[in-house]
Amino acid sequence: MSYTPAQGIAASPGNNVSFEEATFSKVTWRLLPLLFLCYVASYLDRVNVGFAKLQMLQDLKFSETIYGLGAGIFFIGYFIFEVPSNIILHKVGARLWIARIMITWGIISGAMIFVTTPEMFYVMRFLLGVAEAGFFPGVILYLTYWYPSHRRGKITALFMTGIAISGVIGGPLSGWIMHAFPGVHGLAGWQWMFILEAIPSLVLGVVVIFYLKDRVRDADWLSEDEKRLLESQIAQEQADKTEVSLGQMFADGKVWLSAIIYFCFVMGLYGVSFWLPTIIKTTGVSDPLNIGLLTAIPYAIAAIAMIMIGRSADQQRERRWHVAIPAFLGCVGLLFSTVYDHNTLLAMASLTLAAVGILTTLPLFWSLPTAFLSGTAAAAGIALINSLGNLAGFVSPYLVGWLKDATQSTNMGMYVLAGSLLLGGLLTLAVPAKLVNK
């Protein structure tokens, strides 16, 4: 007999449906809370530079272009080391490698307090990207060890609500730190923000070492019947996939199409993530604490939408339209944010629509490539798609920063990001339905 607190009932192998549901619920309650917290910490350390910008640019005399280049150069280091990092994770196990990633990025993120020149800013952001490379695709790969594809839409959506929750928590937290701590022990508010927000990553990195298990067979918290159920479902799904070599994976057009689609979506994500505080400030809000509280609104609503649409995609076993429609909504939201850029209420409504659309596309996107990749090719393919897609994290903030310096407005940048989301949605519909609707 096994027991799951999520359902409050006992389940046995004799009742196949309830036993299966109870087993997967048990796995979810064991894995998702920790992975979720890790992603919240990861994303917060990655994008809190958007809040630091509100004070750091004036203190260090940086231009918008310098900020945009520094924010984006993170993704160059991320790109270079992403594929090898994920292959190492597949070989040595998720537990040690995810812990290594988190501890090193926590140290580097905290060391951002020492930045005084553009060159130092660029170097530290690059090193942060190197440190974090492999975390996100590693977790996506790790979930394929525990869940078949028809369950991963909801699970990946739950995990990726970490982006939204980091905005809900991180916005007000960053705003409060920068509002309350300037001058304490001679440090600026933005320096305190980097120090304090690095601590969760360091703590969680140590927890991962003792808590995660690399494979189903290693999970001492599962019964033998539960292990056999999970292993049989994963093995059956792997048998339905075509095993390909690394060379074939790099030559697979579906992998490159997936990378282009993801690039389009990430353009929108980091355009909003790195510039949302600035856009809100443009509407007339000046206090960092108030800006932080307002940034929580789009992310909170997006978190709810991510879970609801992820559940719908799993229930209907349909992926393409569940990805494309949110992308189109994100496009519309960004366009309206430029129309109402001096009206706080309407701008927030538009940015909320944009956040809902953009953030919802991301977890459901990953149900596309994981439906046709397996084995070492899955580790490399997921990392390749993620690293190429995340080059948009370099292009997007740098481009918006350059356009803002050139036009004295973020509107032109938002037009480019809206067009990118539209293209990504259209390309998603070009993926054959029979390939991904499983």
Disulfide bonds with the S-S distance in Angstrom:
none
